[in-house]
Structures are given as structure tokens and as C-alpha cells.
Amino acid sequence: MIRKGKINPLNVLDIRRAEFCPPYFETISVTFSYNLLKALNDWIYDNISGRYYIGQTVELVDDDSQFKNKIKVGFENPGDMSYFMLACPLLKYK
């Protein structure tokens, strides 16, 4: 809740992580693997201060004949998405 000596009001009100992904959030899909959802959520909570969404979803593969489990990550602020893509070590080998 307190990061770098400042209290984040979104954490206090428990509205930082969205329950669903609004259409105006910037999103990315990451291939699902064991325990990655929790690890991504923890990294986002610790390193980014804005509102976000993270959840498991299913997507169609190239030829529309197979489904794959994916993790959908979305951010209200596009700058948070940029920081996430550049700095998150969990995405390095995905």
C-alpha cells in the first residue's frame, strides 16, 4: 500500500485492479504458463501505480481451428503499458 513513502489511494479504496477489462484499456495477451498469472499480478502491483486488469482468457490460434489459454493484461494509462512491456522480466523469454 505504501510505496516510496507515498500511499496510493487506489490501493486504499481497493479499486486499482479492475474486475473486467474496459474497452478503453490498452491490452496485451501473454501465453499462459504455470504460475505466471500470479507472478505478473505481483510484479504489476509492486512496480506500476495505475489501474490495471489481469485475467485468464481463451483465444483462437492462426487458422481458427485451435484454442489457446492466454493471460490478458490491460492498463488504463498507455504509459503503464509501455513500462510493463519494457521492464517486466517475466516477459523477456515469452
C-alpha positions as a Markdown table, in Angstrom:
| # | Residue | x | y | z |
|---|---|---|---|---|
| 1 | Met | 0.0 | 0.0 | 0.0 |
| 2 | Ile | 2.9 | 2.4 | 0.8 |
| 3 | Arg | 5.4 | 2.7 | -2.0 |
| 4 | Lys | 8.4 | 5.0 | -1.8 |
| 5 | Gly | 6.8 | 6.8 | 1.2 |
| 6 | Lys | 3.5 | 7.6 | -0.6 |
| 7 | Ile | 0.1 | 6.0 | -0.1 |
| 8 | Asn | -1.7 | 5.0 | -3.3 |
| 9 | Pro | -5.4 | 6.0 | -3.0 |
| 10 | Leu | -6.4 | 3.3 | -5.5 |
| 11 | Asn | -5.0 | 0.7 | -3.2 |
| 12 | Val | -6.7 | 2.1 | -0.1 |
| 13 | Leu | -10.1 | 2.1 | -1.9 |
| 14 | Asp | -9.3 | -1.4 | -3.4 |
| 15 | Ile | -10.2 | -0.2 | -6.9 |
| 16 | Arg | -6.8 | -0.5 | -8.5 |
| 17 | Arg | -7.2 | -3.9 | -10.1 |
| 18 | Ala | -10.3 | -3.9 | -12.4 |
| 19 | Glu | -12.7 | -6.9 | -12.2 |
| 20 | Phe | -13.2 | -6.8 | -16.0 |
| 21 | Cys | -11.3 | -5.2 | -18.8 |
| 22 | Pro | -12.9 | -1.9 | -20.0 |
| 23 | Pro | -12.7 | -1.3 | -23.8 |
| 24 | Tyr | -10.5 | 1.8 | -23.3 |
| 25 | Phe | -7.7 | -0.1 | -21.5 |
| 26 | Glu | -4.5 | -0.8 | -23.6 |
| 27 | Thr | -4.2 | -4.6 | -23.6 |
| 28 | Ile | -1.7 | -7.4 | -24.4 |
| 29 | Ser | -2.0 | -11.1 | -24.4 |
| 30 | Val | 0.7 | -13.3 | -22.9 |
| 31 | Thr | 0.9 | -17.1 | -23.4 |
| 32 | Phe | -0.3 | -18.8 | -20.3 |
| 33 | Ser | 2.1 | -20.9 | -18.2 |
| 34 | Tyr | 2.1 | -22.3 | -14.7 |
| 35 | Asn | 2.0 | -19.6 | -12.0 |
| 36 | Leu | 2.7 | -16.8 | -14.5 |
| 37 | Leu | -0.7 | -15.1 | -13.7 |
| 38 | Lys | 0.2 | -14.6 | -10.0 |
| 39 | Ala | 3.8 | -13.6 | -10.8 |
| 40 | Leu | 2.6 | -10.9 | -13.3 |
| 41 | Asn | 0.0 | -9.6 | -10.9 |
| 42 | Asp | 2.6 | -9.3 | -8.1 |
| 43 | Trp | 5.1 | -7.5 | -10.4 |
| 44 | Ile | 2.4 | -5.1 | -11.7 |
| 45 | Tyr | 1.2 | -4.4 | -8.1 |
| 46 | Asp | 4.8 | -3.6 | -6.9 |
| 47 | Asn | 6.0 | -1.6 | -9.9 |
| 48 | Ile | 3.1 | 0.2 | -11.5 |
| 49 | Ser | 0.8 | 2.6 | -9.7 |
| 50 | Gly | -2.1 | 3.0 | -12.1 |
| 51 | Arg | -5.3 | 0.9 | -12.7 |
| 52 | Tyr | -4.9 | -2.4 | -14.4 |
| 53 | Tyr | -6.7 | -5.6 | -15.4 |
| 54 | Ile | -5.2 | -9.1 | -15.4 |
| 55 | Gly | -7.1 | -12.3 | -16.1 |
| 56 | Gln | -7.0 | -15.6 | -17.9 |
| 57 | Thr | -8.8 | -15.9 | -21.3 |
| 58 | Val | -9.0 | -18.1 | -24.4 |
| 59 | Glu | -8.0 | -17.0 | -27.9 |
| 60 | Leu | -8.3 | -18.6 | -31.3 |
| 61 | Val | -5.0 | -19.6 | -33.0 |
| 62 | Asp | -4.0 | -18.5 | -36.5 |
| 63 | Asp | -6.3 | -20.8 | -38.6 |
| 64 | Asp | -9.3 | -20.6 | -36.2 |
| 65 | Ser | -9.2 | -24.3 | -35.5 |
| 66 | Gln | -7.5 | -24.3 | -32.1 |
| 67 | Phe | -7.9 | -22.5 | -28.8 |
| 68 | Lys | -5.0 | -21.4 | -26.6 |
| 69 | Asn | -5.0 | -20.2 | -22.9 |
| 70 | Lys | -3.7 | -16.7 | -22.7 |
| 71 | Ile | -3.3 | -14.1 | -20.0 |
| 72 | Lys | -4.9 | -10.7 | -20.8 |
| 73 | Val | -3.2 | -7.7 | -19.2 |
| 74 | Gly | -4.6 | -4.2 | -19.6 |
| 75 | Phe | -3.7 | -0.8 | -18.3 |
| 76 | Glu | -5.8 | 2.4 | -18.1 |
| 77 | Asn | -2.7 | 4.6 | -18.7 |
| 78 | Pro | -0.8 | 3.8 | -22.0 |
| 79 | Gly | 2.4 | 4.8 | -20.3 |
| 80 | Asp | 2.0 | 2.0 | -17.8 |
| 81 | Met | 1.7 | -0.5 | -20.7 |
| 82 | Ser | 4.9 | 0.8 | -22.2 |
| 83 | Tyr | 6.7 | 0.5 | -18.9 |
| 84 | Phe | 5.3 | -3.0 | -18.4 |
| 85 | Met | 6.5 | -4.2 | -21.9 |
| 86 | Leu | 10.0 | -2.8 | -21.4 |
| 87 | Ala | 10.7 | -3.5 | -17.8 |
| 88 | Cys | 8.9 | -6.7 | -16.8 |
| 89 | Pro | 11.5 | -9.5 | -16.6 |
| 90 | Leu | 8.7 | -12.1 | -16.8 |
| 91 | Leu | 8.1 | -11.2 | -20.5 |
| 92 | Lys | 11.7 | -11.5 | -21.5 |
| 93 | Tyr | 11.6 | -15.1 | -22.7 |
| 94 | Lys | 7.9 | -15.3 | -23.8 |
